[in-house]
Amino acid sequence: MLDENLRREVASLSAKLMALTAQTAPKSRGEDDMEIVLVEGEEKDRLAEKMVKMAEEPNRDANFVRDGESVKKADAVLLVGVYGKNPIRVGCGACGFKNCKEFEKAERKKGKDFVGPNCAFKLIDLGIAIGSAVKLGSVLGADSRVMYRIGAAAKELGLAKSDVVMGIPIAVTGKNPFFDR
C-alpha cells in the first residue's frame, strides 16, 4: 500500500497530466473552446456536498447522492467542459438548425443543467477531450469515471463556466471506488 502522502501526490499528478491531455486533444478546425478545471481539497468536498443536496431538489434523481458519495472518495476531480456557441461552419444541421446562420441566431438559454443549443462538433470535441483524459488516467493506473452529475453541480457552484461540463473523479486506491457502488 502506498504511503498516504505519496498516494495523494500521485493522484494529484495524475489529475494534472489528465488535464494536459484533455487540453491537447484534437479539436474541430483547431478551435479551442474547452474549459478544464482541477478541483481538490475543500473545494472538492464542497462539490460532493452540493451533489448530495441536489438530490433533494424537485426533478432530480437520487443518483446525485450516490455520485456525491463517490466524489467524497476521490482525491481530485477534473472538470472538462466546452463553450458550444461557436459553430465550425460546416452547416451539417446536427444542432437541429437548418444551417450555422440559423444556429447563431438562436436564443441561447439554460436548460435544466447546461446552456444550449450547442454545435455538435463542439460536443464531439468535449467527448474526445474526456476520452483522452480517462485513457491517460488508465495508463497511469489512476481510477476514474465520467459523471454528468458532477458537471451539473460544478456549474451551480460556479466552479465551471462553460456551456456543458462533465466531471471525472480521480482516485489512486487498491480498488476503483467509482464502480460497484
Disulfide bonds with the S-S distance in Angstrom:
none
